[in-house]
Amino acid sequence: MISREEIENIINAQIKSIEKIGDQGSSSGHMSYVSFQLNDFNYSNIDSGNIKVKYSYTKYIETEFTYYPDNPPLEYHYSRLLIIDKSKNIISDKPYNKE
């Protein structure tokens, strides 16, 4: 059985593969920093030992013009559905609607 911590590590690695995290530069010469926060996740076993994981995260984009409270970082919210097999391989990862 995969532990909750292992699932969290798989999710974090998957988000890092989807999003470009860290320092960014644009063609105009402006800099930004992209980060994320895993908001929550829950999981359940499904057929043949696979695990279904629903997770949500927020991506933050801070620019050189970011300052509080007048110009906070940009925030983008995402919800995804991940299927992991018993060998900890990702079978699928797709967006899902939380509603």
Solvent accessible surface area in square Angstrom, and as a share of the most:
residue,aa,sasa,rsa
1,M,192,0.86
2,I,8,0.04
3,S,54,0.35
4,R,128,0.47
5,E,125,0.56
6,E,57,0.26
7,I,0,0.00
8,E,68,0.30
9,N,85,0.43
10,I,26,0.13
11,I,0,0.00
12,N,39,0.20
13,A,61,0.47
14,Q,33,0.15
15,I,0,0.00
16,K,120,0.51
17,S,87,0.56
18,I,69,0.35
19,E,22,0.10
20,K,152,0.64
21,I,59,0.30
22,G,16,0.15
23,D,106,0.55
24,Q,32,0.14
25,G,61,0.58
26,S,62,0.40
27,S,130,0.84
28,S,82,0.53
29,G,59,0.57
30,H,81,0.36
31,M,102,0.46
32,S,26,0.17
33,Y,98,0.37
34,V,12,0.07
35,S,29,0.19
36,F,41,0.17
37,Q,98,0.43
38,L,32,0.16
39,N,71,0.36
40,D,77,0.40
41,F,20,0.08
42,N,92,0.47
43,Y,71,0.27
44,S,53,0.34
45,N,89,0.46
46,I,63,0.32
47,D,103,0.53
48,S,89,0.57
49,G,36,0.35
50,N,27,0.14
51,I,5,0.02
52,K,64,0.27
53,V,0,0.00
54,K,72,0.31
55,Y,1,0.01
56,S,7,0.04
57,Y,2,0.01
58,T,3,0.02
59,K,32,0.14
60,Y,53,0.20
61,I,35,0.18
62,E,67,0.30
63,T,49,0.29
64,E,99,0.45
65,F,110,0.46
66,T,32,0.18
67,Y,124,0.47
68,Y,153,0.58
69,P,116,0.73
70,D,109,0.56
71,N,58,0.30
72,P,69,0.43
73,P,17,0.11
74,L,96,0.48
75,E,91,0.41
76,Y,94,0.36
77,H,128,0.57
78,Y,75,0.28
79,S,21,0.13
80,R,39,0.14
81,L,31,0.15
82,L,0,0.00
83,I,25,0.13
84,I,0,0.00
85,D,32,0.17
86,K,147,0.62
87,S,78,0.50
88,K,95,0.40
89,N,85,0.44
90,I,67,0.34
91,I,96,0.49
92,S,41,0.27
93,D,29,0.15
94,K,110,0.47
95,P,97,0.61
96,Y,56,0.21
97,N,115,0.59
98,K,125,0.53
99,E,192,0.86
